[in-house]
Amino acid sequence: MGERFPLQGEARLIGTSSTHVFLYWPANGRTEVLADQAVARMERLPRRRPSVAEDAAR
């Protein structure tokens, strides 16, 4: 059951309940609800640092 490899792309964790995990996939605008038993592993990605140009634009 489940995927052998991590899903491609980045999902954002919206929240959790006692039995479900709520994810948002910004690339396609999809929201997904997973049973907590279906989640084998979650990884936190390092926070993206703004580039010098993005910093200057602020």
N, C-alpha and C positions, 0 to 999 in steps of 0.2 A: 504494500500500500504506500501511496505517496510517491514523491519524486526522488530519484536517486541523487540528483544534483540540485544545487540551489536554483531557484527561478531567476531568470535574467531580469535586470532592471532593479530599481530601488522602490521599495514600498515604504510608506510612512505609517507608523503605528498611530492609529487614532485613539485606541483605548482597548480595554479588556473588561470582561465580566468574569464571573466565577466559572463559566464554561466556554467562552468564546473570545477570539482575538479579532479586532476590527482593523483592517488595513486600507490605506488609500494608495493607489498607483497613479502618480501624477502624469506619467507619460501618456496614458490613455484615458485618464479621468475616471477610472473604475474604482469602486469601493467593494471590498470583499470581506465576508464574515467567515471565519474558520473556526471549527470546533477546536478547543485547546488540545485535544488528543491528536489532532492532525498535524500539529506543529512539532517538528523534531528539534529545530534549532532556530534561534534568531540571533543575528549579529548586528552590532551597532557599528555604523561606518564613522570614520573620523569626520569631524565637522569641517566643511569646506571653508577655507580662509579666503576672504575677499582679496582680489588682486589689487595692486597699487592703483590701477585706473579706477576700479570700483570704489576704493577708499577715497580717492580724490574727488569723485563725483558727489560724495555726500556733503 
